[in-house]
Amino acid sequence: MTSTNTKPSIAPPTSGPSKSAHKKSSPQQKPRLGWGKLCLTMLIPFFLVTVMGLAYLGAFHQPAPHNLQVAIVGDTAATKVFAQSLKDEAGDSLSVRTIATPDAARALVADREVAAAFSMEKSSATLFISSAASETNAGITQKIFMPIAYAQHLPFQVEDVVPTGEHDSTGQGIFFLLVALSIGGYAGSVPLSGFMGKVKLPTRFVMAAASGAVVSTIALAISGPIYGVLTHNLAAIWLISWLYATAITTIGMGLHPILRHWTTATLTLCFVALNFTSSGGIFMPEVQPGLFAALNAFWNGAAWLHAVQTLTYFPSQGIGLDILKLGLWLIAGVALMILTHTWSDRKTLLADEDAKISEVEQTVAA
């Protein structure tokens, strides 16, 4: 009987469970939603709706005359008494003077020295106005003097001394051209601001000037040959428009290094909310609240509108002061670009120096 001795098989040692096996797999980290950044970004539309509402409703919701210039035609004692009684009744709303003849009254209206002149004779009453100067002022003065004529049982007629153009019956076509130029000016600054870090400062000026030229050319092509709002002095109006649009573009490019994503909101405040409301394109400053009447004295939109209105309807009058205002706005934009360029270069230089110092410190520590 044979016996078979079998050695017990020795199993190879098995390593114990690794520590990593006992470790619980860490849950996958969820990406941050960025609610804080979203809230900060949403401040921009909230800011815009606030300033647009305040500006437009504040400027236009309740127009009322403040020292509105009017004239009464006649040189008799009765005319002077009537003018004084009208002034006493109107208070600060009207500034009333007398003028000797209807021809002199027409000249005052044509020179935009008065909003209207009222002549009352035995058989009729006539109001001299200029719809080209301001359609809304013409309407306001009619509401003032029409009841006076009817109270005297006189037929009332209106003589438009300087009417609006054939293709601009409301007289606001020039104002809407201002809107187009303004939007083109500040919208053009946005892509240029993103690109200007790649080019030197003189090239940035060339880009701003070229953008203003294109914007002005497009706007005048639409308002002139296409719609016929502008019919003459187009070269001078183009130059004024280029000056206006380029100034806005340079201001936008100058602000961008500081304000970043708030640049567009700031430009909207300056060149939409405050600009359109104070330009005189809808209501003249003498029927607006004091803030907008004050802005009309120096804001660039008001200067552009007055200059183009003069070239279109009142070519014998000067625009030197308007050109000066527009030039100062352009100088301000150029100066702002230079200042922020210098500031950006200084900031970059300091950052480079800090990086070099940190590198040296790390080398020494090693």
BALOBA-1460 file (C-alpha; in Angstrom, 3 decimals):
// residues 366
<rec num="1" residu="m" x="0.000" y="0.000" z="0.000"/>
<rec num="2" residu="t" x="1.587" y="3.109" z="-1.091"/>
<rec num="3" residu="s" x="0.955" y="6.381" z="0.480"/>
<rec num="4" residu="t" x="1.207" y="9.579" z="-1.322"/>
<rec num="5" residu="n" x="2.600" y="12.476" z="0.630"/>
<rec num="6" residu="t" x="1.365" y="15.732" z="-0.700"/>
<rec num="7" residu="k" x="2.822" y="18.916" z="0.547"/>
<rec num="8" residu="p" x="0.325" y="21.471" z="1.441"/>
<rec num="9" residu="s" x="0.335" y="24.174" z="-1.133"/>
<rec num="10" residu="i" x="1.413" y="27.453" z="0.223"/>
<rec num="11" residu="a" x="-0.592" y="30.274" z="-1.190"/>
<rec num="12" residu="p" x="1.399" y="33.281" z="-2.131"/>
<rec num="13" residu="p" x="1.111" y="36.055" z="0.385"/>
<rec num="14" residu="t" x="-1.486" y="38.523" z="-0.483"/>
<rec num="15" residu="s" x="-1.024" y="42.071" z="0.287"/>
<rec num="16" residu="g" x="-3.557" y="43.563" z="2.570"/>
<rec num="17" residu="p" x="-6.057" y="45.985" z="1.368"/>
<rec num="18" residu="s" x="-4.414" y="49.227" z="0.348"/>
<rec num="19" residu="k" x="-5.011" y="52.303" z="2.322"/>
<rec num="20" residu="s" x="-6.515" y="53.919" z="-0.699"/>
<rec num="21" residu="a" x="-9.104" y="51.191" z="-0.824"/>
<rec num="22" residu="h" x="-10.249" y="52.158" z="2.630"/>
<rec num="23" residu="k" x="-10.395" y="55.743" z="1.718"/>
<rec num="24" residu="k" x="-13.741" y="56.942" z="0.679"/>
<rec num="25" residu="s" x="-13.697" y="58.508" z="-2.695"/>
<rec num="26" residu="s" x="-14.065" y="62.242" z="-2.236"/>
<rec num="27" residu="p" x="-17.267" y="63.585" z="-3.714"/>
<rec num="28" residu="q" x="-16.819" y="65.488" z="-6.954"/>
<rec num="29" residu="q" x="-16.554" y="69.204" z="-6.242"/>
<rec num="30" residu="k" x="-19.415" y="71.159" z="-7.767"/>
<rec num="31" residu="p" x="-18.510" y="74.176" z="-9.836"/>
<rec num="32" residu="r" x="-19.228" y="77.507" z="-8.206"/>
<rec num="33" residu="l" x="-22.303" y="79.133" z="-9.644"/>
<rec num="34" residu="g" x="-20.999" y="82.692" z="-9.282"/>
<rec num="35" residu="w" x="-24.070" y="84.298" z="-7.779"/>
<rec num="36" residu="g" x="-22.035" y="87.206" z="-6.472"/>
<rec num="37" residu="k" x="-20.634" y="88.029" z="-9.891"/>
<rec num="38" residu="l" x="-24.099" y="87.751" z="-11.429"/>
<rec num="39" residu="c" x="-25.535" y="90.167" z="-8.869"/>
<rec num="40" residu="l" x="-22.776" y="92.671" z="-9.530"/>
<rec num="41" residu="t" x="-23.314" y="92.386" z="-13.288"/>
<rec num="42" residu="m" x="-27.078" y="92.857" z="-12.915"/>
<rec num="43" residu="l" x="-26.407" y="96.197" z="-11.259"/>
<rec num="44" residu="i" x="-25.672" y="97.553" z="-14.753"/>
<rec num="45" residu="p" x="-29.186" y="97.097" z="-16.232"/>
<rec num="46" residu="f" x="-30.705" y="98.241" z="-12.933"/>
<rec num="47" residu="f" x="-28.515" y="101.344" z="-13.084"/>
<rec num="48" residu="l" x="-29.526" y="101.992" z="-16.694"/>
<rec num="49" residu="v" x="-33.263" y="101.697" z="-16.096"/>
<rec num="50" residu="t" x="-32.917" y="104.049" z="-13.127"/>
<rec num="51" residu="v" x="-30.984" y="106.789" z="-14.905"/>
<rec num="52" residu="m" x="-33.027" y="106.516" z="-18.113"/>
<rec num="53" residu="g" x="-36.293" y="106.723" z="-16.205"/>
<rec num="54" residu="l" x="-35.137" y="109.637" z="-14.086"/>
<rec num="55" residu="a" x="-33.662" y="111.525" z="-17.031"/>
<rec num="56" residu="y" x="-36.422" y="111.081" z="-19.615"/>
<rec num="57" residu="l" x="-39.369" y="111.471" z="-17.279"/>
<rec num="58" residu="g" x="-37.648" y="114.254" z="-15.383"/>
<rec num="59" residu="a" x="-36.991" y="116.188" z="-18.574"/>
<rec num="60" residu="f" x="-40.176" y="115.542" z="-20.530"/>
<rec num="61" residu="h" x="-43.076" y="114.596" z="-18.276"/>
<rec num="62" residu="q" x="-44.253" y="118.131" z="-17.434"/>
<rec num="63" residu="p" x="-42.846" y="120.841" z="-19.699"/>
<rec num="64" residu="a" x="-43.613" y="124.331" z="-18.454"/>
<rec num="65" residu="p" x="-42.272" y="127.679" z="-19.681"/>
<rec num="66" residu="h" x="-39.567" y="129.392" z="-17.655"/>
<rec num="67" residu="n" x="-38.711" y="132.874" z="-18.885"/>
<rec num="68" residu="l" x="-39.952" y="132.004" z="-22.381"/>
<rec num="69" residu="q" x="-39.179" y="134.940" z="-24.669"/>
<rec num="70" residu="v" x="-42.203" y="136.403" z="-26.492"/>
<rec num="71" residu="a" x="-42.976" y="139.748" z="-28.110"/>
<rec num="72" residu="i" x="-46.118" y="141.835" z="-28.512"/>
<rec num="73" residu="v" x="-46.367" y="143.811" z="-31.746"/>
<rec num="74" residu="g" x="-47.259" y="147.502" z="-31.429"/>
<rec num="75" residu="d" x="-45.929" y="150.760" z="-30.012"/>
<rec num="76" residu="t" x="-49.094" y="152.278" z="-28.590"/>
<rec num="77" residu="a" x="-49.839" y="152.787" z="-24.936"/>
<rec num="78" residu="a" x="-52.529" y="150.122" z="-25.092"/>
<rec num="79" residu="t" x="-49.989" y="147.615" z="-26.450"/>
<rec num="80" residu="k" x="-47.573" y="148.338" z="-23.633"/>
<rec num="81" residu="v" x="-50.314" y="147.983" z="-21.047"/>
<rec num="82" residu="f" x="-51.351" y="144.656" z="-22.582"/>
<rec num="83" residu="a" x="-47.732" y="143.418" z="-22.572"/>
<rec num="84" residu="q" x="-47.279" y="144.390" z="-18.932"/>
<rec num="85" residu="s" x="-50.541" y="142.766" z="-17.871"/>
<rec num="86" residu="l" x="-49.528" y="139.582" z="-19.711"/>
<rec num="87" residu="k" x="-46.187" y="139.624" z="-17.925"/>
<rec num="88" residu="d" x="-47.824" y="140.179" z="-14.536"/>
<rec num="89" residu="e" x="-50.272" y="137.345" z="-15.110"/>
<rec num="90" residu="a" x="-47.631" y="134.910" z="-16.415"/>
<rec num="91" residu="g" x="-45.031" y="135.688" z="-13.757"/>
<rec num="92" residu="d" x="-41.720" y="133.922" z="-14.369"/>
<rec num="93" residu="s" x="-43.194" y="131.816" z="-17.163"/>
<rec num="94" residu="l" x="-42.858" y="134.519" z="-19.816"/>
<rec num="95" residu="s" x="-40.451" y="137.302" z="-20.632"/>
<rec num="96" residu="v" x="-42.496" y="139.836" z="-22.590"/>
<rec num="97" residu="r" x="-41.232" y="142.688" z="-24.734"/>
<rec num="98" residu="t" x="-42.876" y="144.969" z="-27.282"/>
<rec num="99" residu="i" x="-41.810" y="145.385" z="-30.891"/>
<rec num="100" residu="a" x="-42.962" y="148.149" z="-33.179"/>
<rec num="101" residu="t" x="-43.919" y="146.438" z="-36.445"/>
<rec num="102" residu="p" x="-44.814" y="142.997" z="-37.808"/>
<rec num="103" residu="d" x="-41.666" y="143.004" z="-39.947"/>
<rec num="104" residu="a" x="-39.541" y="143.613" z="-36.874"/>
<rec num="105" residu="a" x="-41.395" y="140.802" z="-35.134"/>
<rec num="106" residu="r" x="-40.656" y="138.435" z="-38.017"/>
<rec num="107" residu="a" x="-36.979" y="139.369" z="-37.787"/>
<rec num="108" residu="l" x="-36.895" y="138.588" z="-34.057"/>
<rec num="109" residu="v" x="-38.464" y="135.198" z="-34.654"/>
<rec num="110" residu="a" x="-36.149" y="134.437" z="-37.579"/>
<rec num="111" residu="d" x="-33.125" y="135.322" z="-35.425"/>
<rec num="112" residu="r" x="-34.415" y="132.992" z="-32.663"/>
<rec num="113" residu="e" x="-34.421" y="135.854" z="-30.179"/>
<rec num="114" residu="v" x="-38.050" y="135.177" z="-29.274"/>
<rec num="115" residu="a" x="-40.108" y="132.005" z="-29.438"/>
<rec num="116" residu="a" x="-43.129" y="133.881" z="-30.828"/>
<rec num="117" residu="a" x="-44.498" y="137.344" z="-31.508"/>
<rec num="118" residu="f" x="-48.180" y="138.222" z="-31.166"/>
<rec num="119" residu="s" x="-49.922" y="140.895" z="-33.213"/>
<rec num="120" residu="m" x="-53.494" y="141.868" z="-32.434"/>
<rec num="121" residu="e" x="-55.304" y="144.240" z="-34.777"/>
<rec num="122" residu="k" x="-58.913" y="145.323" z="-35.100"/>
<rec num="123" residu="s" x="-59.964" y="142.513" z="-37.410"/>
<rec num="124" residu="s" x="-57.551" y="139.656" z="-36.680"/>
<rec num="125" residu="a" x="-54.785" y="138.313" z="-34.482"/>
<rec num="126" residu="t" x="-51.557" y="136.804" z="-35.811"/>
<rec num="127" residu="l" x="-48.918" y="134.744" z="-34.064"/>
<rec num="128" residu="f" x="-45.455" y="134.672" z="-35.664"/>
<rec num="129" residu="i" x="-43.562" y="131.479" z="-34.862"/>
<rec num="130" residu="s" x="-40.741" y="129.347" z="-36.263"/>
<rec num="131" residu="s" x="-41.358" y="125.620" z="-36.383"/>
<rec num="132" residu="a" x="-37.759" y="125.126" z="-37.538"/>
<rec num="133" residu="a" x="-36.487" y="126.625" z="-34.289"/>
<rec num="134" residu="s" x="-38.767" y="124.504" z="-32.100"/>
<rec num="135" residu="e" x="-42.006" y="122.784" z="-32.992"/>
<rec num="136" residu="t" x="-42.858" y="122.332" z="-29.315"/>
<rec num="137" residu="n" x="-42.268" y="125.998" z="-28.463"/>
<rec num="138" residu="a" x="-44.520" y="126.915" z="-31.367"/>
<rec num="139" residu="g" x="-47.243" y="124.707" z="-29.919"/>
<rec num="140" residu="i" x="-46.820" y="126.100" z="-26.406"/>
<rec num="141" residu="t" x="-47.075" y="129.710" z="-27.554"/>
<rec num="142" residu="q" x="-50.191" y="128.943" z="-29.582"/>
<rec num="143" residu="k" x="-51.838" y="127.619" z="-26.418"/>
<rec num="144" residu="i" x="-50.927" y="130.876" z="-24.669"/>
<rec num="145" residu="f" x="-52.139" y="133.373" z="-27.276"/>
<rec num="146" residu="m" x="-55.053" y="131.587" z="-28.940"/>
<rec num="147" residu="p" x="-57.405" y="132.044" z="-25.960"/>
<rec num="148" residu="i" x="-56.483" y="135.739" z="-25.837"/>
<rec num="149" residu="a" x="-57.511" y="136.207" z="-29.465"/>
<rec num="150" residu="y" x="-60.733" y="134.256" z="-29.027"/>
<rec num="151" residu="a" x="-61.587" y="136.290" z="-25.916"/>
<rec num="152" residu="q" x="-61.470" y="139.379" z="-28.139"/>
<rec num="153" residu="h" x="-63.600" y="137.586" z="-30.758"/>
<rec num="154" residu="l" x="-60.770" y="137.823" z="-33.301"/>
<rec num="155" residu="p" x="-59.893" y="135.183" z="-35.890"/>
<rec num="156" residu="f" x="-56.553" y="133.652" z="-34.988"/>
<rec num="157" residu="q" x="-53.899" y="132.794" z="-37.553"/>
<rec num="158" residu="v" x="-50.351" y="131.487" z="-37.333"/>
<rec num="159" residu="e" x="-47.540" y="132.635" z="-39.609"/>
<rec num="160" residu="d" x="-44.568" y="130.265" z="-39.702"/>
<rec num="161" residu="v" x="-41.642" y="132.601" z="-40.383"/>
<rec num="162" residu="v" x="-39.020" y="129.829" z="-40.719"/>
<rec num="163" residu="p" x="-40.807" y="126.536" z="-41.391"/>
<rec num="164" residu="t" x="-39.318" y="123.081" z="-41.248"/>
<rec num="165" residu="g" x="-38.125" y="121.263" z="-44.347"/>
<rec num="166" residu="e" x="-40.364" y="119.428" z="-46.752"/>
<rec num="167" residu="h" x="-39.132" y="116.024" z="-45.537"/>
<rec num="168" residu="d" x="-38.933" y="116.969" z="-41.858"/>
<rec num="169" residu="s" x="-42.415" y="118.110" z="-41.022"/>
<rec num="170" residu="t" x="-41.995" y="117.800" z="-37.236"/>
<rec num="171" residu="g" x="-38.580" y="119.481" z="-37.191"/>
<rec num="172" residu="q" x="-37.144" y="116.572" z="-35.193"/>
<rec num="173" residu="g" x="-35.298" y="114.789" z="-37.988"/>
<rec num="174" residu="i" x="-32.079" y="116.526" z="-36.961"/>
<rec num="175" residu="f" x="-32.606" y="115.324" z="-33.394"/>
<rec num="176" residu="f" x="-32.921" y="111.706" z="-34.522"/>
<rec num="177" residu="l" x="-29.739" y="112.135" z="-36.536"/>
<rec num="178" residu="l" x="-28.132" y="113.150" z="-33.237"/>
<rec num="179" residu="v" x="-29.398" y="109.882" z="-31.742"/>
<rec num="180" residu="a" x="-27.798" y="107.853" z="-34.532"/>
<rec num="181" residu="l" x="-24.469" y="109.660" z="-34.245"/>
<rec num="182" residu="s" x="-24.387" y="109.275" z="-30.459"/>
<rec num="183" residu="i" x="-25.049" y="105.553" z="-30.511"/>
<rec num="184" residu="g" x="-22.533" y="105.040" z="-33.298"/>
<rec num="185" residu="g" x="-19.951" y="107.058" z="-31.394"/>
<rec num="186" residu="y" x="-20.089" y="105.216" z="-28.094"/>
<rec num="187" residu="a" x="-20.809" y="101.803" z="-29.596"/>
<rec num="188" residu="g" x="-17.713" y="102.181" z="-31.770"/>
<rec num="189" residu="s" x="-15.575" y="102.767" z="-28.696"/>
<rec num="190" residu="v" x="-16.393" y="99.303" z="-27.298"/>
<rec num="191" residu="p" x="-14.555" y="97.093" z="-29.855"/>
<rec num="192" residu="l" x="-11.817" y="99.697" z="-30.244"/>
<rec num="193" residu="s" x="-11.230" y="99.620" z="-26.486"/>
<rec num="194" residu="g" x="-10.798" y="95.868" z="-26.606"/>
<rec num="195" residu="f" x="-8.225" y="96.167" z="-29.389"/>
<rec num="196" residu="m" x="-6.305" y="99.255" z="-28.315"/>
<rec num="197" residu="g" x="-4.031" y="97.332" z="-25.948"/>
<rec num="198" residu="k" x="-2.331" y="95.842" z="-29.017"/>
<rec num="199" residu="v" x="-1.394" y="99.168" z="-30.603"/>
<rec num="200" residu="k" x="0.413" y="102.325" z="-29.625"/>
<rec num="201" residu="l" x="-1.309" y="105.528" z="-28.579"/>
<rec num="202" residu="p" x="-1.064" y="107.374" z="-31.939"/>
<rec num="203" residu="t" x="-2.704" y="104.410" z="-33.658"/>
<rec num="204" residu="r" x="-5.550" y="104.577" z="-31.163"/>
<rec num="205" residu="f" x="-6.197" y="108.186" z="-32.133"/>
<rec num="206" residu="v" x="-6.287" y="107.183" z="-35.793"/>
<rec num="207" residu="m" x="-8.765" y="104.386" z="-35.023"/>
<rec num="208" residu="a" x="-11.062" y="106.773" z="-33.145"/>
<rec num="209" residu="a" x="-10.918" y="109.336" z="-35.963"/>
<rec num="210" residu="a" x="-11.628" y="106.676" z="-38.589"/>
<rec num="211" residu="s" x="-14.583" y="105.333" z="-36.609"/>
<rec num="212" residu="g" x="-16.011" y="108.849" z="-36.280"/>
<rec num="213" residu="a" x="-15.617" y="109.390" z="-40.025"/>
<rec num="214" residu="v" x="-17.462" y="106.183" z="-40.902"/>
<rec num="215" residu="v" x="-20.259" y="106.868" z="-38.399"/>
<rec num="216" residu="s" x="-20.717" y="110.408" z="-39.730"/>
<rec num="217" residu="t" x="-20.713" y="109.285" z="-43.348"/>
<rec num="218" residu="i" x="-23.355" y="106.621" z="-42.751"/>
<rec num="219" residu="a" x="-25.570" y="108.946" z="-40.699"/>
<rec num="220" residu="l" x="-25.446" y="111.775" z="-43.252"/>
<rec num="221" residu="a" x="-26.016" y="109.405" z="-46.168"/>
<rec num="222" residu="i" x="-29.218" y="108.246" z="-44.496"/>
<rec num="223" residu="s" x="-30.460" y="111.691" z="-43.447"/>
<rec num="224" residu="g" x="-29.401" y="113.429" z="-46.660"/>
<rec num="225" residu="p" x="-29.693" y="111.509" z="-49.948"/>
<rec num="226" residu="i" x="-32.001" y="108.782" z="-48.613"/>
<rec num="227" residu="y" x="-34.576" y="110.707" z="-46.543"/>
<rec num="228" residu="g" x="-33.903" y="114.307" z="-47.542"/>
<rec num="229" residu="v" x="-33.884" y="115.715" z="-44.010"/>
<rec num="230" residu="l" x="-30.637" y="117.543" z="-44.822"/>
<rec num="231" residu="t" x="-30.430" y="119.218" z="-48.202"/>
<rec num="232" residu="h" x="-27.516" y="121.669" z="-48.083"/>
<rec num="233" residu="n" x="-24.302" y="122.471" z="-46.200"/>
<rec num="234" residu="l" x="-23.662" y="118.729" z="-46.052"/>
<rec num="235" residu="a" x="-19.870" y="119.048" z="-45.989"/>
<rec num="236" residu="a" x="-19.942" y="121.382" z="-42.998"/>
<rec num="237" residu="i" x="-22.503" y="119.192" z="-41.214"/>
<rec num="238" residu="w" x="-20.335" y="116.118" z="-41.890"/>
<rec num="239" residu="l" x="-17.329" y="117.825" z="-40.327"/>
<rec num="240" residu="i" x="-19.330" y="118.856" z="-37.271"/>
<rec num="241" residu="s" x="-20.721" y="115.329" z="-37.002"/>
<rec num="242" residu="w" x="-17.227" y="113.848" z="-37.219"/>
<rec num="243" residu="l" x="-16.085" y="116.176" z="-34.441"/>
<rec num="244" residu="y" x="-19.028" y="115.103" z="-32.281"/>
<rec num="245" residu="a" x="-18.822" y="111.337" z="-32.897"/>
<rec num="246" residu="t" x="-15.034" y="111.206" z="-32.552"/>
<rec num="247" residu="a" x="-15.182" y="113.014" z="-29.227"/>
<rec num="248" residu="i" x="-17.594" y="110.405" z="-27.859"/>
<rec num="249" residu="t" x="-15.422" y="107.561" z="-29.160"/>
<rec num="250" residu="t" x="-12.259" y="108.977" z="-27.597"/>
<rec num="251" residu="i" x="-14.028" y="109.478" z="-24.272"/>
<rec num="252" residu="g" x="-15.198" y="105.860" z="-24.352"/>
<rec num="253" residu="m" x="-11.718" y="104.592" z="-25.184"/>
<rec num="254" residu="g" x="-10.265" y="106.767" z="-22.436"/>
<rec num="255" residu="l" x="-12.695" y="105.530" z="-19.802"/>
<rec num="256" residu="h" x="-12.416" y="101.830" z="-20.603"/>
<rec num="257" residu="p" x="-9.085" y="101.113" z="-18.852"/>
<rec num="258" residu="i" x="-10.595" y="102.475" z="-15.621"/>
<rec num="259" residu="l" x="-14.269" y="101.503" z="-15.741"/>
<rec num="260" residu="r" x="-14.026" y="98.242" z="-17.735"/>
<rec num="261" residu="h" x="-17.487" y="96.665" z="-18.009"/>
<rec num="262" residu="w" x="-19.095" y="99.807" z="-16.555"/>
<rec num="263" residu="t" x="-17.882" y="101.864" z="-19.513"/>
<rec num="264" residu="t" x="-20.960" y="101.318" z="-21.681"/>
<rec num="265" residu="a" x="-23.284" y="102.156" z="-18.800"/>
<rec num="266" residu="t" x="-21.367" y="105.367" z="-18.124"/>
<rec num="267" residu="l" x="-21.425" y="106.346" z="-21.800"/>
<rec num="268" residu="t" x="-25.172" y="105.683" z="-21.896"/>
<rec num="269" residu="l" x="-25.606" y="107.994" z="-18.926"/>
<rec num="270" residu="c" x="-23.518" y="110.770" z="-20.487"/>
<rec num="271" residu="f" x="-24.501" y="110.540" z="-24.146"/>
<rec num="272" residu="v" x="-28.051" y="109.197" z="-23.997"/>
<rec num="273" residu="a" x="-29.758" y="109.935" z="-20.687"/>
<rec num="274" residu="l" x="-28.270" y="113.396" z="-20.118"/>
<rec num="275" residu="n" x="-27.465" y="114.189" z="-23.734"/>
<rec num="276" residu="f" x="-30.751" y="113.663" z="-25.569"/>
<rec num="277" residu="t" x="-32.807" y="115.214" z="-22.789"/>
<rec num="278" residu="s" x="-30.752" y="118.426" z="-22.679"/>
<rec num="279" residu="s" x="-30.103" y="118.825" z="-26.409"/>
<rec num="280" residu="g" x="-33.223" y="120.847" z="-27.179"/>
<rec num="281" residu="g" x="-34.347" y="118.354" z="-29.792"/>
<rec num="282" residu="i" x="-37.667" y="117.622" z="-28.092"/>
<rec num="283" residu="f" x="-38.171" y="120.511" z="-25.673"/>
<rec num="284" residu="m" x="-36.091" y="123.663" z="-25.527"/>
<rec num="285" residu="p" x="-34.338" y="124.492" z="-22.250"/>
<rec num="286" residu="e" x="-36.766" y="127.309" z="-21.438"/>
<rec num="287" residu="v" x="-39.563" y="124.774" z="-20.899"/>
<rec num="288" residu="q" x="-37.482" y="122.161" z="-19.018"/>
<rec num="289" residu="p" x="-36.393" y="121.758" z="-15.384"/>
<rec num="290" residu="g" x="-33.276" y="123.646" z="-14.342"/>
<rec num="291" residu="l" x="-30.831" y="120.718" z="-14.523"/>
<rec num="292" residu="f" x="-31.449" y="120.064" z="-18.200"/>
<rec num="293" residu="a" x="-31.558" y="123.764" z="-19.047"/>
<rec num="294" residu="a" x="-28.124" y="124.114" z="-17.415"/>
<rec num="295" residu="l" x="-26.700" y="121.125" z="-19.294"/>
<rec num="296" residu="n" x="-27.917" y="122.631" z="-22.564"/>
<rec num="297" residu="a" x="-25.420" y="125.465" z="-22.116"/>
<rec num="298" residu="f" x="-22.334" y="123.243" z="-22.531"/>
<rec num="299" residu="w" x="-23.260" y="119.631" z="-23.362"/>
<rec num="300" residu="n" x="-21.965" y="118.387" z="-26.693"/>
<rec num="301" residu="g" x="-25.323" y="117.158" z="-28.014"/>
<rec num="302" residu="a" x="-26.878" y="120.595" z="-27.561"/>
<rec num="303" residu="a" x="-23.921" y="122.217" z="-29.335"/>
<rec num="304" residu="w" x="-24.148" y="119.799" z="-32.265"/>
<rec num="305" residu="l" x="-27.923" y="120.204" z="-32.599"/>
<rec num="306" residu="h" x="-27.787" y="123.994" z="-32.508"/>
<rec num="307" residu="a" x="-24.967" y="124.085" z="-35.084"/>
<rec num="308" residu="v" x="-26.693" y="121.734" z="-37.530"/>
<rec num="309" residu="q" x="-30.044" y="123.450" z="-37.039"/>
<rec num="310" residu="t" x="-28.345" y="126.764" z="-37.806"/>
<rec num="311" residu="l" x="-26.659" y="125.467" z="-40.960"/>
<rec num="312" residu="t" x="-29.913" y="123.917" z="-42.156"/>
<rec num="313" residu="y" x="-32.510" y="126.591" z="-41.362"/>
<rec num="314" residu="f" x="-30.669" y="129.730" z="-40.181"/>
<rec num="315" residu="p" x="-27.531" y="129.901" z="-42.348"/>
<rec num="316" residu="s" x="-26.958" y="133.610" z="-41.749"/>
<rec num="317" residu="q" x="-26.292" y="133.009" z="-38.053"/>
<rec num="318" residu="g" x="-22.957" y="131.973" z="-36.581"/>
<rec num="319" residu="i" x="-21.924" y="128.623" z="-35.101"/>
<rec num="320" residu="g" x="-18.533" y="129.576" z="-33.682"/>
<rec num="321" residu="l" x="-19.503" y="128.965" z="-30.060"/>
<rec num="322" residu="d" x="-20.949" y="125.557" z="-30.944"/>
<rec num="323" residu="i" x="-17.728" y="124.549" z="-32.702"/>
<rec num="324" residu="l" x="-15.731" y="125.676" z="-29.675"/>
<rec num="325" residu="k" x="-17.821" y="123.502" z="-27.358"/>
<rec num="326" residu="l" x="-17.480" y="120.448" z="-29.613"/>
<rec num="327" residu="g" x="-13.740" y="121.029" z="-29.912"/>
<rec num="328" residu="l" x="-13.368" y="121.177" z="-26.136"/>
<rec num="329" residu="w" x="-15.200" y="117.852" z="-25.801"/>
<rec num="330" residu="l" x="-12.805" y="116.292" z="-28.312"/>
<rec num="331" residu="i" x="-9.813" y="117.730" z="-26.461"/>
<rec num="332" residu="a" x="-11.199" y="116.249" z="-23.244"/>
<rec num="333" residu="g" x="-11.494" y="112.826" z="-24.909"/>
<rec num="334" residu="v" x="-7.944" y="112.965" z="-26.268"/>
<rec num="335" residu="a" x="-6.598" y="114.086" z="-22.880"/>
<rec num="336" residu="l" x="-8.467" y="111.263" z="-21.157"/>
<rec num="337" residu="m" x="-6.959" y="108.721" z="-23.545"/>
<rec num="338" residu="i" x="-3.467" y="110.050" z="-22.835"/>
<rec num="339" residu="l" x="-3.992" y="110.022" z="-19.060"/>
<rec num="340" residu="t" x="-5.401" y="106.497" z="-18.900"/>
<rec num="341" residu="h" x="-2.701" y="105.263" z="-21.294"/>
<rec num="342" residu="t" x="-0.051" y="106.709" z="-18.980"/>
<rec num="343" residu="w" x="-1.806" y="105.215" z="-15.967"/>
<rec num="344" residu="s" x="-2.034" y="101.791" z="-17.620"/>
<rec num="345" residu="d" x="1.644" y="101.850" z="-18.586"/>
<rec num="346" residu="r" x="2.602" y="102.845" z="-15.057"/>
<rec num="347" residu="k" x="0.433" y="100.078" z="-13.610"/>
<rec num="348" residu="t" x="1.990" y="97.509" z="-15.965"/>
<rec num="349" residu="l" x="5.504" y="98.715" z="-15.107"/>
<rec num="350" residu="l" x="4.859" y="98.373" z="-11.383"/>
<rec num="351" residu="a" x="3.428" y="94.887" z="-11.901"/>
<rec num="352" residu="d" x="6.524" y="93.851" z="-13.869"/>
<rec num="353" residu="e" x="8.791" y="95.228" z="-11.153"/>
<rec num="354" residu="d" x="6.855" y="93.359" z="-8.461"/>
<rec num="355" residu="a" x="7.164" y="90.151" z="-10.477"/>
<rec num="356" residu="k" x="10.938" y="90.587" z="-10.803"/>
<rec num="357" residu="i" x="11.313" y="91.269" z="-7.062"/>
<rec num="358" residu="s" x="9.292" y="88.150" z="-6.241"/>
<rec num="359" residu="e" x="11.450" y="86.091" z="-8.575"/>
<rec num="360" residu="v" x="14.652" y="87.326" z="-6.915"/>
<rec num="361" residu="e" x="13.222" y="86.630" z="-3.436"/>
<rec num="362" residu="q" x="12.330" y="83.066" z="-4.447"/>
<rec num="363" residu="t" x="15.808" y="82.516" z="-5.868"/>
<rec num="364" residu="v" x="17.474" y="83.755" z="-2.680"/>
<rec num="365" residu="a" x="15.189" y="81.641" z="-0.520"/>
<rec num="366" residu="a" x="16.086" y="78.551" z="-2.556"/>
